[in-house]
Amino acid sequence: MLRALAVAALTILLPLAHPGTARSQGEAGGFVGETKCANPTCHGAGLPTTEAEKQNWKPWKSARTQWLNRNIDRHSRAYATLESEGGKAIARYMGIDGTTSEKCTVCHAPAAKLAPNSGHRKIDGVSCEHCHGPAQEWIQAHIERDWKSKKAGYYARGFYDNANFRLRAERCAGCHTDIDHEIVAGGHPPLQFEMVAYAQIMKHWDDQEDRPAGSFSVDPTLWAVGQVVGLKHVLDMVAFRAGDANYQAIGKFSHFESKNCYQCHHKLVSDALRQARGHFLMVEQILAVRDAARRGTLASQWNDLLAAAQSSADATQRQAQAMKGSLDGLEGALLASPLDQAETKRLLKGITASGDKLRAIDRFAWSRPERSNVLSISDIRDPWWYTTGGPEQAVLAVGALCDPAYGAACRGITGERRKLIDAVDRFSYSPDQFVRSLNAINGALK
């Protein structure tokens, strides 16, 4: 319940988007449409309501049913978000139609190559095939009894291997880490990415299903892989922004033609670094458990990147790429040797003991010029352009790691977890309350 509460509390930071490589659908075959998944004996069964029905229930049986329920899976309402008042307001600011501009549809209604007689519609938003691959070439084999044994043969024919945690994280990170800065300037919430806690809202699979009974949870490893992949993606964003333009490009957009383009009066790189900091702090904790020497290297590279961002776009680009390169192989090492319970305990204790380090956020000190581009923000004092980064990731880490690490003991920290969630609000962030609650959680977990 608290994991859902944490995500609900931070939901303004979660865009309705599709997973990564669907940005450029180059896979084999075309989309057949989500209705092909609707048979009650496939993925269209109802949700279990009685204890008897819940016994031996397989969540994949109701995958499409959950996707249709917009209170469970937000991907199905991704396109509808573009038609909402909030979505229209952002689009108006940018002078575009959000329902047709690729700036928005690339994540809210990704382009899809259609199979003959396809039932896929743009208004379906982010559908099954955006995550699992266009099904034209594999849907028939998918319904056969020996599917599990032969599915690897269909990877080259469009089926996407979400069972591989690194590939799953890459798929999701493509839209849940990086968005066009202009969209954020127009009012879109900035992003934080975390694999485990977010998935709980819409989870229609069981990662433990094919593992021996009594095996330790895979969630901590999935969380860790997601943090590494997330940091890599945001470092790519830092490098891109440093290499492309330090500031919002004059003349690039019609509403900047007056050359009053510094709406936020800061380097675009700084936005990316604020977002990257949350992932960096979590990866640093992972390395504290797994590779202390590598942790020191990463921390040094982070400091070098921050220094470069104050002096040189070229140096910033080089440092971001170097830091990303230093992470190579870390996901593979985690997958080859998953986190066990003892390591997960050490990881969570390290995070919850780091409140004084995690509490810091980099708020931009804004000023509003006499002639401002800000036309539709209800209150210029609302700091819509920042995320709290480290504190948000700490909240989500407690949600992802506590139960696997400590089991029933997590129920004893319910009150402090609620306070922790309440403290991490990007409009009224309370750093002191954040630290107090995190310290209390650390003390309660023995």
C-alpha positions in Angstrom: 0.0 0.0 0.0 2.7 2.4 1.0 4.6 1.7 -2.2 1.5 2.8 -4.1 1.2 5.8 -1.9 4.8 6.8 -2.6 4.2 6.6 -6.3 0.9 8.5 -6.0 2.7 11.2 -4.0 5.3 11.6 -6.7 3.0 10.9 -9.7 3.4 14.5 -11.0 6.9 13.4 -11.8 5.9 10.4 -13.9 5.1 11.1 -17.5 2.7 9.0 -19.4 5.2 7.5 -21.8 6.3 4.5 -23.7 9.5 2.5 -23.2 12.7 3.4 -24.9 13.4 2.0 -28.4 9.9 2.5 -29.6 11.1 6.1 -30.3 12.2 4.6 -33.6 10.2 1.6 -34.5 12.7 -0.4 -36.5 11.6 -3.8 -35.4 10.3 -6.6 -37.7 6.6 -6.8 -38.5 3.8 -4.4 -37.6 1.3 -3.7 -34.8 -1.7 -6.0 -34.8 -3.6 -4.0 -32.1 -4.3 -4.6 -28.4 -7.7 -6.3 -29.1 -5.7 -9.3 -30.3 -4.7 -9.8 -26.6 -8.3 -9.6 -25.3 -9.4 -13.2 -25.3 -10.3 -14.2 -21.7 -8.1 -17.3 -22.1 -5.1 -15.1 -23.1 -4.7 -11.7 -21.4 -8.3 -10.5 -21.1 -9.5 -12.3 -18.1 -11.1 -10.4 -15.2 -9.2 -9.6 -12.0 -9.6 -12.1 -9.2 -12.0 -11.0 -6.5 -12.3 -13.9 -4.1 -9.6 -15.7 -2.1 -10.4 -18.8 -4.1 -9.8 -17.0 -7.4 -6.5 -15.5 -6.1 -5.1 -19.0 -5.4 -2.6 -19.8 -8.1 -3.7 -16.8 -10.1 -1.3 -15.7 -12.9 -1.3 -11.9 -13.3 -0.5 -12.2 -17.0 -4.0 -13.6 -17.5 -5.5 -10.1 -16.9 -2.7 -8.0 -18.4 -4.9 -6.4 -21.0 -7.7 -6.0 -18.5 -5.4 -4.0 -16.3 -4.1 -1.9 -19.2 -7.7 -0.9 -20.0 -8.2 0.2 -16.5 -6.8 3.7 -16.5 -6.7 3.8 -12.7 -4.2 0.9 -12.8 -2.1 1.4 -15.9 -1.6 4.9 -17.0 -0.1 3.9 -20.4 -3.6 3.4 -21.8 -4.5 7.1 -21.1 -1.2 8.5 -22.5 -2.9 9.9 -25.6 -5.9 11.2 -23.6 -3.4 13.2 -21.5 -2.6 15.3 -24.6 -6.3 16.2 -24.9 -6.5 17.2 -21.2 -6.5 20.8 -20.1 -3.0 20.4 -18.7 -1.8 18.8 -21.9 -3.4 21.5 -24.1 -1.9 24.3 -21.9 1.6 22.9 -22.4 1.0 22.6 -26.1 -0.4 26.1 -26.4 2.7 27.5 -24.7 4.9 25.8 -27.3 2.6 26.8 -30.2 1.9 23.2 -31.3 -0.9 20.7 -31.3 0.1 18.1 -28.8 -2.0 15.4 -30.4 0.0 15.7 -33.7 3.4 17.1 -32.8 6.1 14.4 -32.5 7.5 16.4 -29.5 4.6 14.9 -27.5 3.4 11.9 -29.5 6.9 10.3 -29.4 6.1 9.3 -25.9 2.3 9.7 -25.5 1.2 8.0 -28.7 4.3 6.6 -30.5 4.2 6.0 -34.2 3.5 2.3 -35.0 3.9 0.5 -38.3 0.7 -1.4 -38.8 0.2 -5.0 -39.8 -2.6 -5.8 -42.4 -6.0 -5.5 -40.8 -4.4 -4.0 -37.6 -6.7 -2.9 -34.8 -4.1 -0.5 -33.4 -5.2 3.2 -33.1 -3.3 6.3 -32.2 -5.7 6.9 -29.3 -4.6 3.7 -27.7 -1.6 5.7 -26.5 1.1 3.3 -25.2 -0.2 -0.2 -25.9 1.0 -3.7 -25.3 3.1 -3.8 -28.4 5.1 -0.6 -27.5 6.5 -2.6 -24.6 6.5 -6.2 -26.0 7.3 -5.4 -29.6 5.1 -5.3 -32.8 3.4 -8.7 -32.8 2.7 -9.5 -36.4 5.6 -11.9 -36.6 5.2 -13.6 -33.3 1.6 -13.5 -32.1 0.7 -16.9 -33.5 3.7 -18.6 -31.9 2.9 -16.7 -28.7 -0.3 -18.6 -28.2 1.2 -22.1 -28.6 2.1 -24.3 -25.7 5.8 -24.4 -26.3 6.1 -20.6 -26.5 8.5 -20.3 -23.5 11.0 -22.7 -25.1 11.1 -21.0 -28.5 10.4 -17.3 -27.8 14.1 -16.4 -28.0 14.0 -17.3 -31.6 11.5 -14.4 -32.1 13.7 -11.6 -30.7 14.9 -10.8 -34.2 11.3 -10.9 -35.4 9.9 -8.2 -33.1 9.4 -9.8 -29.7 11.1 -7.7 -27.0 12.8 -9.5 -24.1 11.5 -7.7 -21.0 12.5 -10.7 -18.9 16.1 -9.3 -19.2 16.2 -6.6 -16.6 18.7 -4.4 -18.5 16.6 -4.5 -21.7 13.5 -3.8 -19.7 15.1 -0.8 -18.0 16.4 0.5 -21.4 12.9 0.1 -22.8 11.3 2.2 -20.0 14.1 4.7 -19.7 13.8 6.0 -23.2 10.8 8.1 -22.2 10.9 8.1 -18.5 14.3 9.9 -18.2 14.7 12.4 -21.0 12.2 14.9 -22.4 12.7 18.1 -24.5 13.6 21.0 -22.2 11.1 23.2 -24.0 8.3 20.9 -22.8 9.5 21.2 -19.2 9.7 25.0 -19.6 6.1 24.8 -20.9 4.9 23.2 -17.7 5.5 19.4 -18.1 6.7 17.9 -14.8 10.4 17.1 -14.7 11.3 13.4 -14.4 12.5 10.8 -11.9 12.9 7.2 -13.0 12.7 4.1 -10.8 11.8 0.6 -12.1 10.3 -1.2 -9.1 8.0 1.2 -7.3 6.4 2.6 -10.5 5.8 -0.9 -11.9 3.7 -1.8 -8.8 0.9 0.4 -10.1 0.4 -1.6 -13.2 2.3 -4.9 -12.6 0.8 -7.7 -14.7 3.7 -10.2 -14.4 5.5 -12.1 -11.8 9.3 -11.9 -11.9 9.6 -14.7 -9.4 7.4 -17.2 -11.4 10.3 -19.0 -13.0 12.6 -19.0 -10.0 12.8 -21.7 -7.4 10.3 -21.5 -4.6 11.7 -19.5 -1.7 14.2 -17.6 -3.8 15.1 -14.1 -2.6 13.2 -11.3 -4.4 14.6 -10.0 -7.6 13.3 -6.5 -7.0 16.5 -5.2 -5.4 18.5 -6.3 -8.5 15.9 -4.8 -10.8 16.0 -1.5 -8.8 19.8 -1.4 -9.0 19.9 -2.1 -12.7 17.2 0.6 -13.2 19.3 3.1 -11.4 22.4 2.4 -13.4 20.5 2.5 -16.7 18.7 5.7 -15.6 22.0 7.4 -14.7 23.5 6.4 -18.1 20.5 7.9 -19.9 20.6 11.2 -18.0 24.3 11.5 -18.6 23.5 11.1 -22.3 21.1 14.0 -21.9 23.8 16.1 -20.2 26.2 15.4 -23.1 23.6 16.2 -25.7 22.6 19.5 -24.1 26.2 20.5 -23.6 27.0 19.6 -27.2 23.9 21.0 -28.8 23.3 24.4 -27.0 24.1 25.7 -23.6 21.0 27.8 -23.6 17.5 27.8 -25.2 18.2 28.4 -28.8 17.4 31.9 -30.0 15.3 31.8 -33.1 14.7 28.0 -32.9 11.1 28.5 -31.6 8.8 31.2 -32.7 8.0 32.3 -29.2 11.7 33.0 -28.6 12.1 35.3 -31.6 12.0 38.3 -29.3 15.3 37.0 -27.9 13.8 36.9 -24.5 14.7 33.2 -24.5 16.2 32.7 -21.0 12.9 31.9 -19.4 14.6 30.1 -16.6 17.9 32.1 -16.9 20.1 29.0 -16.5 22.0 26.5 -18.5 19.9 23.5 -19.8 22.7 21.3 -18.6 21.9 22.3 -15.0 18.4 20.8 -15.4 19.9 17.5 -16.5 22.4 17.5 -13.7 19.6 18.0 -11.1 17.9 15.0 -12.5 21.1 13.0 -12.7 22.0 13.6 -9.1 19.3 11.3 -7.7 20.5 8.4 -9.8 24.1 9.2 -9.0 23.4 9.1 -5.3 21.7 5.7 -5.6 24.4 4.2 -7.8 27.0 5.4 -5.3 25.1 3.4 -2.6 25.1 0.3 -4.8 28.8 0.5 -5.3 29.3 1.0 -1.6 27.9 -2.5 -1.3 29.5 -4.0 -4.3 32.7 -2.1 -5.3 34.1 0.5 -3.0 37.0 1.4 -5.3 34.6 2.0 -8.2 32.5 4.1 -5.9 35.4 6.4 -5.3 36.0 6.7 -9.1 32.4 7.5 -9.7 32.3 10.2 -7.0 35.4 11.8 -8.4 33.9 11.8 -11.9 30.7 13.4 -10.6 32.7 16.2 -9.0 34.6 16.7 -12.3 31.3 16.8 -14.2 29.9 19.5 -11.9 33.1 21.6 -12.2 33.0 21.2 -16.0 29.4 22.4 -16.2 30.5 25.7 -14.7 33.2 26.4 -17.2 33.0 24.6 -20.6 30.3 23.0 -22.8 33.0 20.8 -24.4 34.4 19.7 -21.1 30.9 19.0 -19.8 30.2 16.8 -22.8 33.5 14.9 -22.4 33.1 14.4 -18.6 29.5 13.1 -19.0 30.5 10.6 -21.7 33.5 9.5 -19.6 31.3 9.0 -16.5 28.8 7.0 -18.5 31.6 4.8 -19.9 32.9 4.1 -16.4 29.5 2.4 -15.7 29.8 0.0 -18.5 29.4 -3.6 -17.3 27.8 -2.7 -14.0 24.3 -3.9 -15.1 25.8 -7.2 -16.4 27.6 -7.7 -13.1 24.4 -7.2 -11.1 22.5 -9.6 -13.3 25.3 -12.2 -13.2 25.4 -11.9 -9.4 22.0 -10.6 -8.1 21.8 -8.7 -4.8 21.0 -11.1 -1.9 19.1 -10.2 1.3 22.2 -9.3 3.3 23.4 -6.9 0.6 19.9 -5.4 0.3 19.9 -4.7 4.0 23.3 -3.0 3.8 22.1 -1.0 0.7 18.9 0.2 2.4 20.7 1.0 5.6 23.3 3.0 3.7 20.5 5.0 2.0 18.5 5.6 5.1 21.7 6.7 7.0 22.5 9.3 4.4 19.8 11.8 5.0 22.2 14.7 5.5 23.8 14.0 2.1 20.6 13.2 0.3 18.6 16.2 1.6 20.4 18.8 -0.6 18.6 19.9 -3.7 19.6 22.5 -6.3 16.8 25.0 -6.6 17.1 27.5 -9.3 17.0 31.2 -8.1 14.6 32.6 -10.7 13.8 36.1 -11.6 11.1 37.3 -13.9 12.0 39.9 -16.5 9.6 42.7 -17.3 8.8 41.1 -20.6 8.4 37.4 -19.8 7.7 34.3 -21.9 5.8 32.8 -19.0 2.2 33.2 -20.1 0.3 30.3 -18.6 1.9 29.3 -15.3 -0.6 30.2 -12.6 2.0 31.3 -10.1 5.5 32.3 -11.2 6.8 31.3 -7.8 5.9 27.6 -8.4 9.3 25.9 -8.9 7.9 23.7 -11.7 11.3 23.2 -13.3 13.1 21.2 -10.6 12.9 17.8 -9.0 14.1 17.0 -5.6 16.3 14.2 -7.0 18.0 12.5 -4.1 15.1 12.7 -1.7 12.6 11.4 -4.3 14.9 8.5 -5.1 15.3 7.7 -1.4 11.6 7.5 -0.9 11.3 5.1 -3.9 14.2 3.1 -2.7 12.6 2.4 0.7 9.5 1.3 -1.3 11.5 -1.0 -3.5 14.0 -2.5 -1.0 12.4 -2.6 2.5 10.1 -5.6 2.1 12.7 -7.8 0.4 15.3 -6.8 3.0 13.2 -6.8 6.2 9.9 -8.4 5.4 7.3 -7.9 8.2 9.5 -5.4 10.0 8.6 -2.9 7.3 5.1 -2.6 8.8 6.6 -1.1 11.9 7.8 2.0 9.9 4.5 2.7 8.2 4.1 6.1 10.0 7.5 7.3 9.2 7.2 6.2 5.6 4.1 8.3 5.4 5.9 11.3 6.8 8.8 10.7 4.4 6.5 10.7 1.5 4.8 13.9 2.7 8.2 15.6 3.2 9.3 15.1 -0.4 7.1 17.4 -2.4 8.6 19.5 -5.1 6.4 22.5 -4.2 6.8 22.4 -0.5 9.8 20.2 0.2 10.7 19.9 3.9 14.4 18.8 4.2 14.4 18.7 8.0 11.3 16.4 8.0 12.9 14.3 5.3 16.0 13.7 7.3 14.1 13.0 10.6 11.9 10.4 8.9 14.8 8.8 7.1 16.8 8.6 10.4 13.8 7.1 12.2 13.4 4.5 9.5 17.1 3.7 9.7 16.9 3.3 13.5 13.9 1.0 13.2 15.5 -1.4 10.7 17.7 -3.7 12.7 
